[in-house]
């Protein structure tokens, strides 16, 4: 018995019973060759065009489905008050220094005194000056900084007479004091994780637009760093106050706020191109993410790459080699190389972020103790990250493109699958029946695949 199976016949039986547009003309035995060629060209053109547009849409959905829009409903906002970090000029506690020298009983008292004075006043940009004191490398620098730096027991007074805490932190500028920061637990001078990361930030709204903050009865001027609550102080945003006399300083800041709609969290990080604070991928700060901390970590890794160690200014979640004093000169020598290398850092933006620009200030010397006062222009516009193409939009567009080009839908696909299975079962049943009733001739099975019409 000879059994011939033709793919063309099989597909013809499937397609003839489906509702797929234009394919009938390819399977109709009465269609001329020119008609079949025309419809074959149209079908392939439609399929390729549809696939191109669908792929284009899905690539956009997978890589950039968000948009930043303007939000003007300012009556419902709370805006975070500007964060300040102040590094005072008069840091050395001479009494504590003398007591430490008496306990250590060094051979060269004057040299140790010079080293301690330099250690307390140095920052990341002058740290190389400590290289000549390598004999003191075994000391615990953070502990010494805490012991010898003056304690500032001052409160930040808000405009409504509410007191806010001024936290003692360790930064690249040494021991400083920070207000209204969400990363106090990462930069506390007492160590990593001392303070609760859920620290409540000071916020104001349009009703409280007269809110100001002030620091009074200070004993020293200082370098003032203004930044967002999720950032560490940077040298680029420093307001330097002269040490020659007491100063009265008032500042006004303008915030730039970017928020994220709650639906953004449903997207992958690569889709929205930003990270929330709880989505940290950082090695040195695994519990918290911000773009500022990501860049800081990248810089610390370049410190290790070029010099094999990092300075003593940081609280890190992993153990890394701390530089001996003689190694600090390497950091200064490679400063330009490290700065150039930062361009290779891949750090995503914060989904929620707020930054400040200094709008205006007034600074003058006066007869009283230093006074710092600052306020903020409450914004009436902010930016918001929103989804412009969601998963439902991607599916709906795919269906719309498929329907536009060749009249296909989910039902059409299900119908084709159903007819394919049904026709296959019928062909198999027909084959089995022929096997049960063989002819008297020699029985043999021959499967012939012929894609051309006979």
HELIX and SHEET records of a PDB file:
HELIX    1   1 UNK A    7  UNK A   16  1                                  10    
HELIX    2   2 UNK A   24  UNK A   27  1                                   4    
HELIX    3   3 UNK A   33  UNK A   63  1                                  31    
HELIX    4   4 UNK A   74  UNK A   76  5                                   3    
HELIX    5   5 UNK A   94  UNK A  104  1                                  11    
HELIX    6   6 UNK A  109  UNK A  121  1                                  13    
HELIX    7   7 UNK A  127  UNK A  136  5                                  10    
HELIX    8   8 UNK A  141  UNK A  148  1                                   8    
HELIX    9   9 UNK A  184  UNK A  187  1                                   4    
HELIX   10  10 UNK A  206  UNK A  208  5                                   3    
HELIX   11  11 UNK A  235  UNK A  237  5                                   3    
HELIX   12  12 UNK A  262  UNK A  266  5                                   5    
HELIX   13  13 UNK A  269  UNK A  272  1                                   4    
HELIX   14  14 UNK A  291  UNK A  307  1                                  17    
HELIX   15  15 UNK A  325  UNK A  327  5                                   3    
HELIX   16  16 UNK A  328  UNK A  333  1                                   6    
HELIX   17  17 UNK A  335  UNK A  341  1                                   7    
HELIX   18  18 UNK A  342  UNK A  344  5                                   3    
HELIX   19  19 UNK A  391  UNK A  406  1                                  16    
HELIX   20  20 UNK A  410  UNK A  436  1                                  27    
SHEET    1   A 4 UNK A  66  UNK A  71  0                                        
SHEET    2   A 4 UNK A 382  UNK A 387 -1                                        
SHEET    3   A 4 UNK A 247  UNK A 260  1                                        
SHEET    4   A 4 UNK A 353  UNK A 365 -1                                        
SHEET    1   B 7 UNK A  66  UNK A  71  0                                        
SHEET    2   B 7 UNK A 382  UNK A 387 -1                                        
SHEET    3   B 7 UNK A 247  UNK A 260  1                                        
SHEET    4   B 7 UNK A 370  UNK A 377  1                                        
SHEET    5   B 7 UNK A 212  UNK A 218 -1                                        
SHEET    6   B 7 UNK A 156  UNK A 158 -1                                        
SHEET    7   B 7 UNK A 163  UNK A 164 -1                                        
SHEET    1   C 2 UNK A  79  UNK A  80  0                                        
SHEET    2   C 2 UNK A 203  UNK A 204 -1                                        
SHEET    1   D 5 UNK A 167  UNK A 171  0                                        
SHEET    2   D 5 UNK A 174  UNK A 179 -1                                        
SHEET    3   D 5 UNK A  83  UNK A  88 -1                                        
SHEET    4   D 5 UNK A 222  UNK A 227 -1                                        
SHEET    5   D 5 UNK A 238  UNK A 240 -1                                        
SHEET    1   E 2 UNK A 274  UNK A 275  0                                        
SHEET    2   E 2 UNK A 349  UNK A 350  1                                        
END                                                                             
